[in-house]
Amino acid sequence: MAGSYEIRSRFCVFRGPAFRLPVVVIEAGRHRRPASPVRRGGLVVLCWLAVVTAAPRRHSSELVHGLALFGHLVSVVLGFGAVLLVDWFGLLWLAGRRTLDDVRRTAEGAHVPIWLGFAGLLGTGLFLGPPSPTKAFAVLLVGVNGVYTARLMPAMARGSRLLTRSLVATGISQLGWWTAVVLGFLTSRS
């Protein structure tokens, strides 16, 4: 076609006549298979163990501690905020105000911010001193439950009846996140 163009990138193709805005066409490509839940869970446990064993040995300067605390708060906002969004859509679905596809799409979109927030919490927690055993367990619970919850979503998309498991996983997630947040707040004030 005269006066048209096509721009290809790794993920999409822009096509259109020269005088109009491009139309984005997403082409199916080769994607990596995600790691198995056992590997993901193992990675969560290994990272958690590394932080829990290394944190008591680190003595950070006041500047590093302050920066780590700020990064920790940003990570809480990012990770826990995304979790709250997904859980809110889940409640709307239970109330009949959203579809299960809405919840699934929200969870897929929030997947990266949740795990970035979790990783940020682990990384910055390394410089904040030793966590209380309860907070450390809550963080481990959040990570392992996150791996389990990620496995539930595709099964729910196929129409499986996993409501009870999803509600339990959501309750565990909320309990773990809120426990870590409250204990982190109390620890920072002492």
C-alpha positions as CSV (number, residue, x, y, z in Angstrom):
1,M,0.0,0.0,0.0
2,A,1.4,3.4,-1.0
3,G,2.2,5.7,1.9
4,S,1.9,3.0,4.6
5,Y,4.5,1.7,7.0
6,E,5.2,-1.2,9.4
7,I,7.5,-1.0,12.4
8,R,8.4,-4.3,14.1
9,S,9.6,-4.6,17.6
10,R,10.2,-7.7,19.7
11,F,6.7,-7.6,21.2
12,C,4.4,-5.9,18.7
13,V,4.0,-4.5,15.2
14,F,2.9,-1.0,14.4
15,R,1.0,-0.8,11.0
16,G,-0.9,1.9,9.3
17,P,-1.1,4.5,6.6
18,A,1.3,7.3,6.8
19,F,-1.3,9.9,7.5
20,R,-3.1,8.2,10.5
21,L,-2.1,7.0,13.9
22,P,-0.6,3.5,13.9
23,V,-2.6,0.5,14.8
24,V,-0.9,-1.8,17.4
25,V,-1.0,-5.5,16.6
26,I,0.2,-7.8,19.2
27,E,1.8,-10.9,17.7
28,A,2.1,-14.1,19.6
29,G,5.7,-14.9,20.1
30,R,7.8,-17.3,22.0
31,H,7.7,-16.7,25.7
32,R,9.7,-18.4,28.4
33,R,7.8,-21.0,30.5
34,P,7.5,-19.8,34.0
35,A,9.5,-21.6,36.7
36,S,7.7,-24.3,38.5
37,P,6.0,-23.4,41.8
38,V,8.5,-25.5,43.7
39,R,11.4,-23.5,42.2
40,R,9.7,-20.2,42.9
41,G,8.9,-21.3,46.4
42,G,12.5,-22.5,46.9
43,L,13.8,-19.1,45.6
44,V,11.5,-17.3,48.1
45,V,12.8,-19.4,51.0
46,L,16.4,-19.1,50.0
47,C,16.2,-15.3,49.7
48,W,14.4,-15.1,53.0
49,L,17.0,-17.3,54.7
50,A,19.8,-15.1,53.3
51,V,18.2,-11.9,54.7
52,V,17.3,-13.5,58.1
53,T,20.8,-14.8,58.6
54,A,22.7,-11.8,57.2
55,A,20.6,-9.0,58.7
56,P,21.8,-9.5,62.3
57,R,25.4,-9.2,61.2
58,R,25.0,-5.9,59.4
59,H,25.6,-2.7,61.2
60,S,24.5,0.2,58.9
61,S,25.4,3.8,59.2
62,E,22.6,6.2,60.0
63,L,22.5,7.4,56.4
64,V,22.2,3.8,55.0
65,H,19.6,2.9,57.7
66,G,17.5,6.0,56.7
67,L,17.7,5.2,53.0
68,A,16.9,1.5,53.6
69,L,13.9,2.6,55.8
70,F,12.6,4.8,53.0
71,G,13.1,2.0,50.4
72,H,11.3,-0.4,52.8
73,L,8.3,2.0,53.0
74,V,8.3,2.4,49.2
75,S,8.4,-1.4,48.9
76,V,5.4,-1.8,51.3
77,V,3.4,0.8,49.3
78,L,4.3,-1.0,46.0
79,G,3.8,-4.6,47.1
80,F,1.0,-4.3,49.7
81,G,-0.8,-1.7,47.7
82,A,-1.0,-4.0,44.7
83,V,-2.1,-6.9,47.0
84,L,-4.9,-4.7,48.4
85,L,-6.0,-3.8,44.8
86,V,-6.3,-7.5,43.8
87,D,-8.1,-8.3,47.0
88,W,-10.5,-5.4,46.5
89,F,-11.4,-6.7,43.1
90,G,-11.9,-10.2,44.6
91,L,-14.3,-8.7,47.1
92,L,-16.1,-6.9,44.3
93,W,-16.4,-10.3,42.5
94,L,-17.8,-12.0,45.6
95,A,-20.4,-9.2,45.7
96,G,-21.3,-9.8,42.1
97,R,-20.0,-6.4,40.9
98,R,-17.0,-7.7,38.9
99,T,-16.3,-10.8,36.9
100,L,-13.7,-13.4,37.7
101,D,-11.9,-12.4,34.5
102,D,-11.7,-8.8,36.0
103,V,-10.1,-10.3,39.1
104,R,-7.7,-12.5,37.1
105,R,-6.6,-9.6,34.8
106,T,-6.1,-7.4,37.8
107,A,-4.0,-10.1,39.5
108,E,-1.9,-10.6,36.3
109,G,-1.3,-6.8,36.1
110,A,-0.4,-6.5,39.7
111,H,1.9,-9.6,39.7
112,V,5.1,-7.6,38.9
113,P,4.5,-4.8,41.5
114,I,3.7,-7.3,44.2
115,W,6.9,-9.2,43.6
116,L,9.0,-6.1,43.2
117,G,7.6,-4.8,46.5
118,F,8.4,-8.2,48.2
119,A,11.9,-8.2,46.8
120,G,12.4,-4.6,47.8
121,L,11.3,-5.5,51.4
122,L,13.8,-8.3,51.5
123,G,16.6,-6.2,50.1
124,T,16.1,-3.2,52.3
125,G,15.3,-5.3,55.3
126,L,18.9,-6.5,55.2
127,F,20.0,-3.0,56.3
128,L,17.4,-2.4,59.0
129,G,18.8,-4.9,61.5
130,P,17.4,-8.2,62.7
131,P,13.7,-8.7,62.3
132,S,11.6,-10.1,65.1
133,P,10.9,-13.8,64.7
134,T,7.2,-13.1,64.2
135,K,7.8,-10.5,61.5
136,A,10.3,-12.8,59.8
137,F,7.8,-15.6,59.7
138,A,5.1,-13.3,58.4
139,V,7.3,-12.2,55.5
140,L,8.1,-15.9,54.7
141,L,4.4,-16.7,54.9
142,V,3.6,-13.8,52.5
143,G,6.2,-15.0,50.0
144,V,5.3,-18.7,50.0
145,N,1.5,-17.9,49.9
146,G,2.2,-15.6,46.9
147,V,3.7,-18.5,45.0
148,Y,0.6,-20.6,45.9
149,T,-1.8,-17.9,45.0
150,A,-0.1,-17.4,41.6
151,R,-0.7,-21.0,40.9
152,L,-4.4,-20.8,41.8
153,M,-5.3,-18.0,39.3
154,P,-4.8,-20.0,36.1
155,A,-6.9,-22.9,37.6
156,M,-9.7,-20.4,38.4
157,A,-9.6,-19.1,34.9
158,R,-10.4,-22.6,33.6
159,G,-13.6,-22.5,35.7
160,S,-12.4,-24.6,38.6
161,R,-14.3,-24.2,41.8
162,L,-11.5,-23.0,44.0
163,L,-13.3,-20.4,46.0
164,T,-12.5,-21.8,49.5
165,R,-8.8,-22.1,48.6
166,S,-8.7,-18.6,47.2
167,L,-10.4,-17.2,50.3
168,V,-8.0,-19.0,52.6
169,A,-5.0,-17.8,50.5
170,T,-6.4,-14.2,50.6
171,G,-6.8,-14.4,54.3
172,I,-3.3,-15.7,54.8
173,S,-2.0,-12.9,52.5
174,Q,-3.8,-10.2,54.4
175,L,-2.7,-11.6,57.8
176,G,0.9,-11.9,56.8
177,W,1.1,-8.4,55.2
178,W,-0.7,-6.7,58.1
179,T,1.4,-8.5,60.7
180,A,4.6,-7.5,58.9
181,V,3.5,-3.9,58.6
182,V,2.3,-3.5,62.2
183,L,5.4,-5.2,63.6
184,G,7.6,-3.1,61.4
185,F,5.9,0.0,62.7
186,L,6.2,-1.1,66.3
187,T,9.9,-2.1,65.8
188,S,10.8,1.3,64.2
189,R,9.3,3.2,67.2
190,S,11.4,1.4,69.8
